[in-house]
Amino acid sequence: MSVPDLGRFSDPALLILTSLANGQKHGYHMMEDIEAISGIKLGPGTLYGALNRLEEHGFIEGVATEDRRKPYKLTALGLTTLESTLQKMQSFTQTGLQRLQGRA
Protein backbone atom coordinates (compact mmCIF):
# COMPACT_ATOMS: atom_id res chain seq x y z
CA MET A 1 0.00 0.00 0.00
CA SER A 2 1.34 3.41 -0.96
CA VAL A 3 1.43 5.94 1.86
CA PRO A 4 0.33 9.43 0.79
CA ASP A 5 2.52 12.49 1.17
CA LEU A 6 1.48 15.23 3.58
CA GLY A 7 2.00 17.80 0.83
CA ARG A 8 3.39 21.28 0.95
CA PHE A 9 1.87 21.94 4.37
CA SER A 10 3.87 19.12 5.91
CA ASP A 11 5.33 21.01 8.87
CA PRO A 12 2.07 21.92 10.65
CA ALA A 13 0.52 18.63 9.53
CA LEU A 14 3.37 16.60 10.97
CA LEU A 15 3.21 18.52 14.25
CA ILE A 16 -0.54 17.95 14.50
CA LEU A 17 -0.36 14.24 13.67
CA THR A 18 2.42 13.81 16.22
CA SER A 19 0.37 15.61 18.85
CA LEU A 20 -2.59 13.32 18.16
CA ALA A 21 -0.44 10.17 18.28
CA ASN A 22 -1.09 9.73 22.00
CA GLY A 23 -4.83 10.39 21.86
CA GLN A 24 -7.54 12.80 20.83
CA LYS A 25 -7.21 16.52 21.50
CA HIS A 26 -9.06 19.73 20.74
CA GLY A 27 -7.34 22.67 19.05
CA TYR A 28 -6.15 24.62 22.07
CA HIS A 29 -4.73 21.48 23.70
CA MET A 30 -2.92 20.66 20.44
CA MET A 31 -1.39 24.15 20.29
CA GLU A 32 -0.06 23.74 23.84
CA ASP A 33 1.19 20.20 23.19
CA ILE A 34 2.91 21.16 19.93
CA GLU A 35 4.69 24.04 21.62
CA ALA A 36 5.77 21.77 24.49
CA ILE A 37 7.18 19.02 22.26
CA SER A 38 8.68 21.16 19.50
CA GLY A 39 9.10 24.71 20.74
CA ILE A 40 6.97 25.83 17.77
CA LYS A 41 3.91 27.94 18.44
CA LEU A 42 1.21 27.47 15.81
CA GLY A 43 -1.28 30.29 15.51
CA PRO A 44 -4.99 29.49 15.36
CA GLY A 45 -5.18 30.23 11.62
CA THR A 46 -2.32 27.86 10.83
CA LEU A 47 -3.64 25.18 13.17
CA TYR A 48 -7.26 25.21 12.01
CA GLY A 49 -6.31 25.52 8.34
CA ALA A 50 -4.08 22.44 8.70
CA LEU A 51 -6.78 20.60 10.67
CA ASN A 52 -9.26 21.22 7.85
CA ARG A 53 -6.81 19.94 5.22
CA LEU A 54 -5.92 16.87 7.31
CA GLU A 55 -9.59 16.08 7.83
CA GLU A 56 -10.40 16.58 4.12
CA HIS A 57 -7.62 14.13 3.19
CA GLY A 58 -8.72 11.53 5.75
CA PHE A 59 -5.70 11.74 8.08
CA ILE A 60 -7.78 12.85 11.08
CA GLU A 61 -11.44 12.93 12.05
CA GLY A 62 -13.53 14.90 14.47
CA VAL A 63 -14.87 13.18 17.55
CA ALA A 64 -18.50 13.69 18.59
CA THR A 65 -18.85 15.65 21.80
CA GLU A 66 -21.43 17.75 23.60
CA ASP A 67 -18.77 20.30 24.53
CA ARG A 68 -18.23 23.34 22.25
CA ARG A 69 -14.65 22.19 21.67
CA LYS A 70 -14.18 19.75 18.80
CA PRO A 71 -11.60 17.07 19.53
CA TYR A 72 -9.80 15.27 16.72
CA LYS A 73 -8.19 11.86 16.48
CA LEU A 74 -5.95 10.08 14.01
CA THR A 75 -7.50 7.79 11.44
CA ALA A 76 -5.80 4.56 10.36
CA LEU A 77 -4.48 6.45 7.32
CA GLY A 78 -3.15 9.24 9.55
CA LEU A 79 -1.40 6.76 11.82
CA THR A 80 0.22 4.93 8.89
CA THR A 81 1.27 8.20 7.25
CA LEU A 82 2.74 9.58 10.48
CA GLU A 83 4.71 6.40 11.13
CA SER A 84 6.06 6.28 7.58
CA THR A 85 7.00 9.97 7.62
CA LEU A 86 8.78 9.69 10.97
CA GLN A 87 10.69 6.61 9.82
CA LYS A 88 11.89 8.48 6.73
CA MET A 89 12.92 11.42 8.91
CA GLN A 90 14.76 9.11 11.29
CA SER A 91 16.69 7.55 8.40
CA PHE A 92 17.56 10.99 7.03
CA THR A 93 18.66 12.20 10.48
CA GLN A 94 20.85 9.14 11.04
CA THR A 95 22.51 9.63 7.65
CA GLY A 96 23.16 13.30 8.40
CA LEU A 97 24.69 12.52 11.80
CA GLN A 98 26.88 9.80 10.32
CA ARG A 99 28.13 12.19 7.68
CA LEU A 100 28.94 14.79 10.30
CA GLN A 101 30.90 12.20 12.31
CA GLY A 102 32.85 11.33 9.17
CA ARG A 103 34.10 14.92 8.90
CA ALA A 104 36.09 14.77 12.14
CORLIN-V353321 format. One record per backbone hydrogen bond with DSSP energy under -1.0 kcal/mol. CO is the residue of the C=O (numbers start at 1). NH is the residue of the N-H. Records with the same first field share a line. If there is no record, write none. Layout:
BEGIN
CO = NH / NH
END
This chain:
BEGIN
7 = 10
9 = 13
10 = 14
11 = 15
12 = 16
13 = 17
14 = 18
15 = 19
16 = 20
20 = 23
25 = 72
26 = 30
27 = 31
28 = 32
29 = 33
30 = 34
31 = 35
32 = 36
33 = 37
34 = 38
35 = 39
43 = 47
44 = 48
45 = 49
46 = 50
47 = 51
48 = 52
49 = 53
50 = 54
51 = 55
52 = 56
53 = 57
54 = 59
55 = 58
59 = 75
61 = 73
71 = 63
72 = 25
73 = 61
75 = 79
76 = 80
77 = 81
78 = 82
79 = 83
80 = 84
81 = 85
82 = 86
83 = 87
84 = 88
85 = 89
86 = 90
87 = 91
88 = 92
89 = 93
90 = 94
91 = 95
92 = 96
93 = 97
94 = 98
95 = 99
96 = 100
97 = 101
98 = 102
100 = 103
END
